[in-house]
Amino acid sequence: MKTATGTTWESGTINGMLCNEKYKGDFHLQKYYTPENKRNHTRKNNGEVQSYYISENHELIVWPEVWEKVQEVREQRKRDRNIGQDSTMKFQNRYPLSGMLICPYCGKTLRRRQVYKKKIQWLCSTYIEKGVKACKGIRIDDAELQGLNITEQTVIEEVVKNGKKHYCYTRKADFDCGIRNSTVSAEIEDGSILPSVNRPRRTVIKL
């Protein structure tokens, strides 16, 4: 079978089609970007600039369930060939905290992103790729993480104290066991550090 232009199909072309979210009606803006002072060059966006994922952007060609099943098969084949392509492996060497910060809602890693006015934040990878319908996600300024001694995968949660947002940090191994052993980095108004919390984690489902 020939392509629309009469040429033969290449494996790279087919692979690009299989992982293109446009076929299921979604659109990932700024998947690639043009570096400054390199007008004729494009690079894959691995967090250098802000990107956006739009669900149900246009009429679909493939049902989302079929598209997702294809992704599962592709990932399984990568694992069978011992190719690490999940978010932890893919980005673990890019920045010191790559692969170390975990979203408390979906369990995926956070990715480093440059947002408004070149501020650097870490955002849930599921939220980045699939939007708020898949995970409401969590984000934290890179400045909040400076000076913290994070040496293993750590779950980051938001804590509101006296109307102000702070963050607590729990080792993923403890979090998975239902333990929340939090260390809050920010100070409250009187200058004291918020106390540590050690209690079972609860899951709330709105019916």
C-alpha positions in Angstrom: 0.0 0.0 0.0 1.4 3.4 -1.0 1.1 6.7 0.8 -1.0 9.6 -0.6 2.1 10.9 -2.4 2.8 7.5 -4.0 5.8 6.6 -1.8 6.3 3.6 0.5 5.5 3.8 4.2 8.4 4.3 6.5 8.5 2.8 10.1 9.2 6.2 11.5 6.1 7.7 9.8 3.9 4.9 11.1 5.3 5.2 14.6 4.6 9.0 14.6 1.0 8.4 13.6 0.5 5.8 16.3 1.6 8.2 19.1 0.0 11.4 17.7 -2.8 12.6 20.0 -4.5 14.5 17.1 -6.0 11.2 15.9 -8.1 11.0 19.0 -9.2 14.6 18.8 -6.7 16.1 21.2 -4.0 18.7 20.6 -0.7 19.1 22.4 0.5 22.7 21.8 4.3 23.4 21.7 5.3 19.8 21.6 8.3 21.2 19.7 9.8 24.6 19.9 12.3 26.9 18.2 15.3 27.8 20.3 16.3 31.5 20.5 18.6 32.6 17.7 18.0 29.4 15.8 15.1 30.3 13.5 15.4 27.2 11.3 15.8 24.6 14.0 13.1 22.9 16.0 13.6 20.7 19.1 11.4 18.4 21.1 10.1 20.3 24.2 11.3 18.5 27.3 10.4 21.4 29.6 12.3 24.2 28.1 9.1 26.2 27.3 5.5 26.0 28.4 3.3 23.5 26.6 -0.5 23.0 26.7 -2.7 19.9 26.2 -6.2 20.5 24.8 -8.7 17.6 25.1 -11.5 17.2 22.5 -10.0 20.0 20.3 -11.4 18.7 17.0 -13.2 15.8 15.4 -11.6 12.5 16.2 -10.4 9.8 13.7 -9.7 7.0 16.3 -11.7 6.3 19.4 -9.7 7.4 22.5 -10.0 3.9 24.0 -8.4 2.4 20.9 -5.6 5.1 20.9 -4.9 4.4 24.6 -4.8 0.7 24.0 -2.2 1.3 21.2 -0.1 3.3 23.7 -0.2 0.4 26.2 1.0 -2.1 23.6 3.8 0.3 22.6 4.9 0.7 26.2 4.8 -3.0 26.8 7.0 -3.7 23.8 9.5 -1.1 25.1 9.6 -2.8 28.4 10.0 -6.2 26.7 13.0 -4.7 24.9 14.2 -3.2 28.2 13.8 0.4 26.9 13.0 2.8 29.8 10.7 5.4 28.5 8.6 6.3 31.4 8.7 9.8 32.9 11.2 8.8 35.6 13.7 7.2 33.3 13.3 9.7 30.4 14.0 12.8 32.5 16.0 11.4 35.4 19.3 12.9 34.3 18.1 16.2 33.0 17.9 18.1 36.3 18.9 17.1 39.8 15.3 16.6 40.9 14.1 15.0 37.7 12.3 11.7 38.5 12.3 12.5 42.2 9.1 14.5 42.7 5.8 12.6 42.8 2.2 13.8 42.3 0.0 12.7 45.3 -3.0 12.2 43.0 -1.8 10.0 40.2 1.6 8.9 41.3 3.4 10.2 38.3 6.5 12.3 38.4 6.6 16.1 38.2 8.3 17.8 35.2 10.2 21.0 35.2 8.5 23.7 33.1 9.2 27.4 32.3 5.9 29.3 32.8 4.7 32.9 32.9 7.6 35.5 33.0 10.1 32.7 32.8 9.3 31.4 36.3 10.4 27.7 36.8 7.8 25.3 38.2 7.4 21.5 38.6 4.1 20.1 37.3 2.5 16.7 37.3 3.4 14.9 34.0 -0.2 13.4 33.7 -1.7 16.9 33.9 0.8 18.2 31.3 0.1 15.3 28.8 -3.6 14.7 29.4 -5.1 17.7 31.1 -7.1 18.2 34.3 -9.6 15.5 33.4 -6.9 12.9 33.9 -5.4 14.4 37.0 -5.9 17.8 38.7 -2.2 17.7 39.3 0.1 19.7 41.6 2.6 22.4 40.8 5.4 23.9 42.9 7.9 26.7 42.3 11.4 25.5 41.8 12.4 28.2 44.4 10.4 26.3 47.0 12.7 23.3 46.5 16.0 25.0 46.8 17.9 23.9 49.9 15.9 20.8 50.4 17.8 17.5 50.7 15.7 15.3 48.5 17.7 12.1 47.8 14.8 9.7 46.9 11.4 9.8 45.3 9.2 12.2 47.4 5.5 12.9 47.2 4.6 16.6 47.4 1.3 17.7 48.9 -0.2 21.1 49.4 -1.1 22.2 52.9 -3.2 25.2 53.7 -2.5 26.9 57.1 -4.1 30.1 58.1 -5.2 30.7 54.6 -1.7 30.3 53.1 -0.4 27.5 51.0 2.6 25.5 52.1 4.0 22.1 51.0 4.8 18.9 52.8 7.1 16.2 51.7 6.7 12.4 52.2 9.0 9.6 51.1 7.1 7.7 48.4 7.8 4.4 50.2 6.0 5.8 53.3 3.2 7.4 51.2 2.5 4.0 49.5 2.1 2.5 53.0 -0.5 5.1 54.0 1.9 7.1 56.1 2.2 10.8 55.8 5.4 12.0 57.4 5.5 15.5 56.3 8.1 18.2 56.5 6.8 21.7 55.6 9.3 24.2 54.2 7.5 27.5 54.6 7.2 29.5 57.7 3.9 30.9 59.1 3.5 34.6 60.0 5.0 34.4 63.5 8.2 32.9 62.0 7.8 29.4 63.4 8.0 26.3 61.3 4.8 24.4 60.8 4.9 21.2 62.8 5.5 17.8 61.3 2.5 15.5 60.7 2.5 11.8 61.0 -0.9 10.2 60.4 -2.6 7.7 58.1 -3.5 9.1 54.7 -7.2 9.2 53.7 -8.7 9.0 50.3 -11.9 11.0 49.7 -14.1 10.2 46.8 -17.0 12.5 45.9 -20.1 10.6 44.9 
